[in-house]
Amino acid sequence: MTIQQDILPLIGYAASIIIALSMTMNSIVRFRWINIVGALLFSTYGFLIGAIPVFILNGIIVLVDIYYLKKIYSKEEIFDTLEINSESDYLIKFLNYHNNRIQKICPGFAYNPDMNTVSFFILRNASVAGLFLAHRDDKNILSVGLDYVLPEYKDFKNGKYVYFNLKDSFIEKGYTSVKAKANDLQYVKYLKKLGFNEDGDNYYVKNL
């Protein structure tokens, strides 16, 4: 058995596993990126074993994924906020409905109406894309209680809108920095990408 014959099945298995993994993604962006890798491997596999239909089909899938990713990243969206009363019925229903995912991101999170002086839904083209709850801490620190993004909108645009576009609004209200606690690795990655720096005890801080 040649080295090529040893490697070819591994490429096929790897492609199958990656394609299957992409199907488990809630985020359409993650799905597209992971699917590209799997389809590219399958296309390579098809070419190497002389299966031209496999090569062509998966090559087309790669191009389709690239097309839609380009569309996603270049799409102009209208962002807005919808401030909410701390005891809003919709807010309570929203938190209950998404509680399982919220607990994965913020283990132990429990809603406390008295701890949310800044409460708003993040809207993208008038659709709810996330929820932001925070309170004033030490007079000038905005302490984040929950920064939740719906799975289909996990592309960092929500975070960029909150921490960059709304920056002046926070400053006008007297805040000089934002503080968030992160126990989840994905949330840590999210915060760091948005310019937060570690401040000890799983806290991350961003100056405004």
N, C-alpha and C positions, 0 to 999 in steps of 0.2 A: 504493500500500500504506500503510495507516494505521500509527501507532505501535503500536497494540494488536496488529496483525497481525505486526509485527516482533518484539514481545516474547513473544507466545504460544508460538512454536516453541522459544524459548530456555527458557521455563519447563518445557516438555515434555522437552527434552533434559537440562536440569539435574536434573529429577526422576528420569529414567531412570538417569543417571550415579550419583546418590546412592543409589538403590535397589540398583543393582549393587554399589556400594561396600559397602553394609551387609552384603551376602551374603559378603563376604570377611573379616568380623570373626570372630575366634575367641571374643571375649568376648561373651556373650549380652547384657550391659548395653550395650556399645557398639553392638551390632547393633540393639537396640531404639531407642536414641536416634537413630541415623543413619536407621533405617527410618522413624521418625516424621517426620523432616524431608522425606524423599523422598515419603512417602505424603501429607503435607500439601500439598506442591507439586503432586502429581498430582491431588489432590482439587480444588485451586484451578484447575488447568489444565482439568480436566473441567467445572467450573462455568462458566469463562469461554468455553469453546467450545460450551457447551450439551450436553455429553455427560453426562447425569445419572447413568447407571450407573457411569461412571468416578468421578464426584464422590462418589456414595454408597459404592461399594466401598472407595475409599481413605480416606474419612471413617471407615468402620468399622475399617479397619486402624489408623488413628491411635488410635482408642478402645481397640482391643485392645492395642496397644503401651503405652499409658498404664496400662491395667489391670495388665499384667504387670510394668511398671516399679514401680508402686506396691506390688505384691505382693513384688517383689524387695527393695525398700528397707525395707519394713515387716516382712519375715519375721524372726522371732526364731530365731537359730541358736545352737547350743551350741559354743563354741570351747574347744579344749583343745590341749595340746602333748604330743608323744610324743618323749621324749628318746631319742637313738640312740647306739649305740657308733660311734666314728669309723671303724671298719672293717666296719660292717654290710654284709652282702651286698646287702640291699635298697637301702641308700643308694647303693652303687656302681651298681647297676642303674638306679636312679632318675636319677642324674646322667648316666649314659651315654645313657639314653633321651631325656632332655630337653636334651642337650648343645647342639644347634643353636640352640634358643631361648635358652638360658643365655648362649651366646656373643654373641648379639645384645644382650642386656641388660648383660652383663659381659664385654666383649671380653678374651680372653686368660685367662679364669678357668681355673685348674687346681686340682683338689682335692688338698689336702695334709692328711692326717689329723692331723699334729702341730700344725697351725695352727687347730684347731677345738676350743676348750675349751667352747664353747656350741654344741650341735648338737641341733636338734629339728625334727620335722615339725609343721606347723600343721594341726590337725584342725578340720573344720567338720561338725558332726553325724556325727562318727566317720569322715569321709572325708578323705583327705589333700588339703589345699588349697594347701600350699606347703612350702618348706624354708628354714630359717634356720640359717646357719653363721657363727660369729663367734669371735674370740679376744680375750684380754686383752692390752691394749697400754698401756705406760707405767703399769702398776699399776691405774689407775682408769678407763681408757678401753676401752669395748667396741667393737672394730674389726670391722665387718661384712665377711665374706668373700663371702657370698651371701645375698640375700633374694629368693627366687624364688617367684613366685605362679603357679599353674596358670592358663591362659587363661580358663577358665570362672569363675574366682573373682577376676578383676581388677576389683574395685569399691572398693578401698582398705580394706575391712574387715579383711583380714589385717594390713596395716600398723598400723592403729589398735589391733588386739588386741596386737600385739607391742610397740609403742612406748608405748602408754598403759596397757593392762590389765596388762602384765607389768613395768611400770616399777618398782613396789615390789620385785619379785623381783630385778631387776637391781641396785637400790640396796642391798638386803640383802647382795648378794654383793660390795659395795664399788665398784661402778661409779658414776661421776658424770656421764658423758656417753657418747654413741654416735657413732662416726665411720664414714662410708661414702664410698667413692670411686665417682663416677658419670661415665661417658663417654657414656651414652645419654640423649638428651633426654627420653624418656618416664620414665626412672628419676629424672632430675633433678626433673621435675615431681612425681613420686611422693614424693620426699624432701621437697621444699618444702611440699607439701600436709600432710605429717606433722610439720612444724615444724622441719625441718633448715635450717641457715643455711650459706651458702658459706664455706669456710675456706681457699680457695686451692688451686691444683694439682688441681682437680677433686674436692677433698674437701669433704664436707658434715658438719656437726656439730650434734648436738642434745643440749642439757643435760637431765639427768634430774631 
